[in-house]
Amino acid sequence: MKYKKWSLAEKLEILASCDDIGVVESCRKYSVSTGTLYSWKKKHESQGEAGLKVTYDVRSKELKQAQEENRILRKLLSNKEIELEVQRELLKKKFGTSDPRKI
């Protein structure tokens, strides 16, 4: 079953009709479950319209951006670790030790 994504205006319209014609009739008219309707009603009463706003797109964009930044930082860190390992190997060959403080 494919789920419908409701916009803010649609949610407000359904909640308004819920007050006018009742919960059960509104659920039947708009094909919304009673649990979903009561969840929207609770969010609307506690947070107002901000509680009903669609936030899934914003989070996914932020998540993708953070994952991309994390990937870049990991790559930079691994490059630095490789450079340090090469320097340690060169010091070990030249001076017989990998600790630069013992030179």
C-alpha positions, -999 to 999 in steps of 0.1 A, spaced: 0 0 0 14 34 -9 11 61 17 -1 96 9 19 125 20 -3 153 33 5 189 29 0 215 57 -31 229 40 -46 195 36 -40 186 72 -56 219 84 -86 213 61 -91 178 75 -88 191 111 -114 218 103 -138 193 89 -132 171 119 -146 198 141 -176 204 117 -187 168 108 -169 147 133 -139 124 135 -153 93 119 -169 111 90 -138 131 83 -117 100 83 -140 83 59 -142 113 36 -104 118 33 -93 82 38 -73 90 69 -69 66 99 -83 78 132 -48 74 148 -33 97 122 -61 122 127 -57 122 165 -19 125 161 -23 156 139 -49 170 163 -25 166 193 4 182 174 -18 210 163 -30 217 198 5 216 214 26 233 187 2 250 163 7 249 126 45 243 131 37 209 145 19 199 113 46 211 88 63 186 66 98 180 78 109 148 62 124 166 31 145 190 52 160 163 74 169 141 45 187 170 27 206 179 59 214 142 64 228 138 29 248 170 33 263 158 66 271 124 52 289 140 22 309 163 46 317 133 68 329 114 37 352 143 27 366 146 62 373 109 65 392 110 32 413 140 43 420 122 76 431 90 59 454 110 36 470 127 66 475 93 83 492 79 51 515 109 50 525 104 87 531 67 81 554 75 52 573 100 73 577 75 101 590 49 77 615 74 62 627 84 97 631 47 107 652 41 76 673 72 81 678 72 119 667 37 130 638 50 150 602 61 142 599 85 171 611 120 161 617 129 197 645 104 200 666 119 172 
